[in-house]
Amino acid sequence: MRAVVLFLALSGTQLGAQSTLDEAARRVRDGWLAHDAEAVVGQASRVVLQIRGADPSAAVSRQQAVALLARYLRPTSERALEIGAIREVEEGRGLVELERRYAVEGTGDERHETLFLGFRRQGGRWVLVELRSAR
């Protein structure tokens, strides 16, 4: 019985660790590197996107965000994507910076951009609510 209780306690600790802002940043980075727009958007129901081809004035639905992001990623090849700053700016609100190096298909030119990710804590998880690109 003690072993079961200890196992459940340790499992809960590991599951809780998955809900950190660091984990959320890594999840987005890994999804981006795989060009998996659904993984990048995650469980968000609405996301503000400020990327080429998206109207930055209002949040879009999860389905629209996935489609716009997939279109944004399609013609590119990732060279590197590094997590920069990760910080909780206020209770339940976090910001993450990603430094991206990539090439557009058909060119050898390497380009750079900074991605700013805004997260909100919802139900014990960090959920992406905003993604902005700065070149």
N, C-alpha and C positions, 0 to 999 in steps of 0.2 A: 504494500500500500504506500509506504514512504517513497519508494522508487517512482511510482506513478505520480504522486504529488510533486516530487522534485522534477520529474520530466515535464509536467505541465507548467510548473513555474519557470523553468528554463525556456520552454517553447514560447511562453508569453513574452519573455524578455527579448527573444530573437525577433518575434513578430513585431513587437513595439519598436525595435531598432529599424525595421523597414519603413517606419512612418516618419523618419527624420527628414529634415530638409536636405541633408547630404544625399540620402538615398533617393529622394525625388530628383535631385540634380543629376545623379548618375543614371537614373531611369530615362530621363529626357535625353541625356548625352548618348546613351546606348541606342535608343530609338532613332535618334538623328543619324548616327553613324550607319545604321542599318537602313536608312531611308524608310523607316516604318512610321508614317505619320500618325497612325492610330496609337502607337506606343508613346510618341511624343505628347500627344494631346491627353492621353491617359483617361481618367474618369471625369474630366471636365464636362460640364453640360453646356457652357458658353465660354468663349475665349476671345479676347481682344487680340487681333493680329495686326502688326504693323510691319508688313513685309511687302515686297514688290508683288503687285497683282491683287492686293487686298485693301479694302476700304478701312482705314484705321479708326473711323469715327464711332463705330459701335461694335459691341461683342457679337460674335456669330455663333451659331449652333455648333455642337460637337461635329456633326456630319459635315457642315460647311468648312469648319476649321481643318478637318482631316483632308478634305478635297483640295483646299487652297494650299495647304502645306505640302501635300504630295506633288502638286503641280510646281511648287517652288523648288522642291528638292530634285525633281526628275532630271533636269538637264545638267546636274552637277555631279562632281566626283570629289568625295571628301579626301583631304590630305591629312588634316588633324583637327581635333576638337577638344580643347582643354577647358576644364572647369576653372574659372577664376574665383572671384569673390562669392562667398555664400554667407548671407546674413539675414537674421530675422530683424526687420526694421521696426516692428512693433508686434505686440501680442497677436499671433495668428496670421501675420503677414510677412512673407519672405521674398528676398530678391537673390537671384543667381545670375552671374555673368559667365558666358561661354565665349571663348576665343576660337573662331573658326578659320581654317585655311582650306580652300577648295579650288577646283578648276571647273570651268564650264566646258561641257563636251564639245569637242572639235577645236579646242584651243589648248595651248600648253601654259597659258598664263595662270599663275597662282594668284588668287584673290584672298582678301582678308575681310572679315566682318566680326563685329561683336554682337552677340545675341544677349538680350536682357530678358530674363524670365521672371514673371511675377507669380507668386504662389499664395494661396490662402489655405489655412488649416480648416478642414471640414471633416467632422466625424472622426477625428484622430489621424487623418491623413493629410498630406500636403497635395493640393490640387492646383494644376496650372490654370491661371486665369488670364495671363497676358504674355505675349511673346512679341518682342520688338527687335528689329534688325537695325544696326547702325554700321555704316560702311566708312 
